[in-house]
Amino acid sequence: MVSQWASLTSAEQSAMLGISGLNAAQADHMIENTVGVYALPMGVATNFLVNGKDVLIPMVIEEPSVVAAVSNAARLFREGGGFVTGSDDPIMIGQIQLLDLPDVYVAAGAVMAQKQQLLAEVNALGGSIVERGGGARDLQVRLLPQTPVGAMLIVHLLYDAQDAMGANAVNTAVEYLAPQIESITGGRAHLRILSNLTDQRKARAEGVIPISALADDPIEAERTARGVIEAWAFADADPYRAATHNKGIMNGIDAVVIATGNDWRAVEAGAHAYAARDGQYRSLTRYWIDEANRLHGWIELPLAVGIVGGATRVHPTAQVALKILGVDSAQSLAEICAAVGLAQNFAAIRALATEGIQRGHMRMHARQIAMAAGATGMDVMRVVEQMIDENNIRPERARAIVQALKGQ
């Protein structure tokens, strides 16, 4: 069905099935000391309606219940019209650290006086991103007058990465600029590197759920909506809860980022830094009930992802994932990731606010327990069903059932 949806060729189907995906020869050119390849399950989340368009979401993740939970949450948001998303221009930030300055304030003024010339010189380097209309857009200065090693001036290069993630282009640009800025300021350029706090490149998603969709009983539906808001308020006020709350968001976002061959570590770093932007680590989502008695969910976070360059164009399965998504720009991909993060978060806090997280999770986890106990083929579901019937989803019980089946 997915192949029909995305018009996958036979070669693309083979890549998705693991028959002809990333091979050892390709892997050997991607990283050092390659000794093999490592596979993870790819699932597809359903029910997503994003900006009026149906979308299937490829997700690469090893944790059970994530794909099922996000699909169910998307179904509820669909009843309220689906997700409405938006995003900033794909602006990345490169940093140049300047030390040993006679006067950081004078140095900052000198850099800004040469801003237009410096930007023009960066763009004169050319490259595929500049050819597509991207490149250097602005220079900013940040003063750090008191650090353990003295005063610093930090120069920020704002760079439009277009449909790439942009790390290599940004790093090349700041390394090129550093000697010139040294000459302008009389200081010493030390670190020259992009920032993963890409707060100029955020994506956001919003959706509504009719409260009546949360439960058949109106009282229970109201209680569930109130419970979701109370759970969110806990995360927004307490960093210990917020860490787990935001981890649930990243369950969904990371799975899409990995599926499409993007840098999930960079996305994680940016998300968590952004969550602490006001000095306290908080929730990346927000929930409220509007005048029409509908539950609103909203998310915003930095999302630096690309659809060109890097592993997205090297890994065969990543290319298939992008084709399934049907995205035509990095911004579209980022917006879909934001919608997935919101749906994943809602699924988790709804479960926590009602029956608890373990009931549904353990039912999904039962399959892994059965396989770890030695069940194969049709016996996996036999073991799962018996453990669920007994309400005893434990490794030792799985082993006993497997042994009994073998005896039969």
Summary of the structure (lengths in Angstrom):
residues: 408
radius of gyration: 24.5
end to end distance: 37.2
largest distance: 84.6
contacts: 1402
relative contact order: 0.14
helix: 51%
strand: 20%
